[in-house]
C-alpha cells in the first residue's frame, strides 16, 4: 500500500485529488477522457544516417546551427532507438508524430509527410519481424514562415510489446508530398504516451 492510499476517506485529500495534482489533464487524440501524457522523444541529433544513398544531408538552419535536411521524393531516412519510461501506463497506445522545420515558407494546404517503421519489445521478449508502419502528415493551416517549429498529425502505435523499459527500434523517412522544397529539416521523432505513475521501484 502506498503512503497516499490510507488518506482516502480519512482526511481532506483523496487519492483522486493527488492524482489530479500530480498529473494535469492533457487530451490524447481519440480518447474519451483527459489523461496525463509525456514525451518519448528522439532528438534529431540522436538519429543515425545510413551513410550512403538515402542519407539526409547536413544543412544550415540558422547559422551556425545545422540540422538534417530531407529531400522530397528521394526516400531519405535515418535510424533511431528509444526506451519507454517507467511512468508508462501499460496497455495504452503511444501516439507517434514528427517535429520538423523548413528553410522557406510553406503555402496554405501544403503537405509534408513522414513515414515511421517501428518494432518494439519488452525485456526478455523477441522483437517482432512484423513491423509497424505509420504515416504522419502535416498540412499547413495557413502560410507558415521559414524556420517555424511544425508538427505532424499524431498516429496511434501499438501497445503490444510495450511496457516500462521496453525498447523501440525505428526508421524515419520523408515521403513524397506537395512541398517540393529540399529544406525540410528534422527536429525529432516523438511519441506521446499515457502516464499513471511517477515511475517504478525496480531497475532496468
FENDALIN-V266534 format. One record per pair of residues at least 4 apart in sequence whose ideal C-beta (glycine too) atoms are under 8 Angstrom apart, sorted by the first residue. I is the first residue (numbers start at 1). J is the second residue. Records with the same first field share a line. If there is no record, write none. Layout:
BEGIN
I=J / J
END
This chain:
BEGIN
1=5 / 6
4=13 / 15 / 18
5=15
6=10
7=11 / 13 / 14 / 15 / 18
8=14 / 15
9=14
13=17 / 18
14=18
15=19
16=20
17=21
18=22
19=23
20=24 / 25
22=36 / 198
23=35 / 36 / 195 / 196
24=36
25=34 / 35 / 36
26=34 / 35 / 36 / 37
27=31 / 34 / 35
28=35 / 37 / 95 / 192 / 194
29=95 / 154 / 156
30=156
31=35
35=194 / 195
36=194 / 195 / 196
37=192 / 193 / 194 / 195
38=85 / 87 / 192 / 193 / 195
39=190 / 191 / 192 / 193
40=82 / 84 / 85 / 94 / 168 / 190 / 191 / 192 / 193
41=82 / 188 / 189 / 190
42=46 / 47 / 80 / 81 / 82 / 170 / 188 / 189 / 190
43=47 / 187 / 188
44=67 / 68 / 185 / 186 / 187 / 188
46=80
47=68 / 78 / 79 / 80 / 172 / 186 / 189
48=78 / 79 / 80
49=55 / 56 / 68 / 78
50=54 / 55 / 77 / 78 / 79
51=55
54=74 / 75 / 76 / 77
55=76 / 77 / 78
56=68 / 69 / 70 / 71 / 76 / 77 / 78 / 174 / 186
57=68 / 69 / 71
58=66 / 67 / 68 / 69
59=66 / 67 / 68 / 69 / 103 / 183 / 185
60=64 / 65 / 66
61=65 / 66 / 67 / 101 / 103 / 147 / 185
62=147
67=101 / 185 / 186 / 187
68=78 / 185 / 186
69=103 / 182 / 183 / 184 / 185
70=74 / 76 / 174 / 182 / 184 / 185 / 186
71=76 / 174 / 182
72=174 / 176 / 177 / 179 / 180 / 181 / 182 / 184
73=176
74=174
75=173 / 174
76=173 / 174
77=171 / 172 / 173 / 174
78=171 / 172 / 186
79=169 / 170 / 171
80=169 / 170 / 171 / 172 / 189
81=167 / 168 / 169 / 170
82=167 / 168 / 170 / 189 / 191
83=165 / 166 / 167 / 168
84=88 / 94 / 120 / 162 / 163 / 164 / 165 / 166 / 167 / 168 / 193
85=164 / 193 / 195 / 199
86=164 / 165 / 197 / 199 / 200
87=164 / 195 / 196 / 197 / 198 / 199
88=92 / 162 / 163 / 164 / 193 / 194 / 195 / 196
89=193 / 194 / 195 / 196 / 197
90=159 / 162 / 163 / 164
91=159
92=159 / 193 / 194
93=156 / 157 / 158 / 159
94=156 / 157 / 159 / 162 / 191 / 192 / 193
95=154 / 155 / 156 / 157 / 191 / 192 / 193
96=116 / 118 / 134 / 136 / 154 / 155 / 156 / 157 / 189 / 190 / 191
97=136 / 151 / 152 / 153 / 154 / 155 / 189 / 190 / 191 / 192
98=114 / 116 / 136 / 138 / 151 / 152 / 172 / 186 / 188 / 189 / 190
99=149 / 150 / 151 / 186 / 187 / 188 / 189 / 190
100=112 / 114 / 138 / 150 / 151 / 152 / 184 / 185 / 186 / 187
101=147 / 148 / 149 / 150 / 184 / 185 / 187
102=106 / 112 / 144 / 146 / 147 / 148 / 150 / 179 / 181 / 183 / 184 / 185
103=146 / 147 / 181 / 183 / 185
104=146 / 181 / 183
105=143 / 144 / 145 / 146
106=110 / 112 / 140 / 143 / 144 / 148 / 150 / 179
107=140 / 143
108=140 / 141 / 142 / 143
109=139 / 140 / 178
110=139 / 140 / 177 / 178 / 179
111=137 / 138 / 139 / 140 / 177 / 178 / 179
112=137 / 138 / 150 / 152 / 174 / 177 / 179 / 184
113=135 / 136 / 137 / 138 / 152 / 174 / 175 / 176 / 177
114=135 / 136 / 137 / 152 / 172 / 173 / 174 / 175
115=133 / 134 / 135 / 136 / 172 / 173 / 174 / 175
116=132 / 133 / 134 / 136 / 155 / 170 / 171 / 172 / 173 / 189
117=131 / 132 / 133 / 134 / 170 / 171 / 173
118=131 / 132 / 133 / 134 / 157 / 168 / 169 / 170 / 171
119=127 / 128 / 129 / 131 / 132 / 161 / 168 / 169 / 170
120=127 / 158 / 160 / 161 / 162 / 166 / 167 / 168 / 169
121=125 / 126 / 127 / 128 / 161 / 166 / 167
122=161 / 162 / 163 / 165 / 166
123=165 / 166 / 204
125=161
127=161 / 169
128=160 / 161
132=157 / 158
134=155 / 157
135=155 / 175
136=152 / 153 / 154 / 155
137=152 / 153 / 177
138=150 / 151 / 152 / 153
140=144
144=148 / 150
149=187
154=192
157=191
158=162
161=166
162=166
164=200 / 204
165=204
168=191
170=189
172=186 / 189
174=184
179=184
END
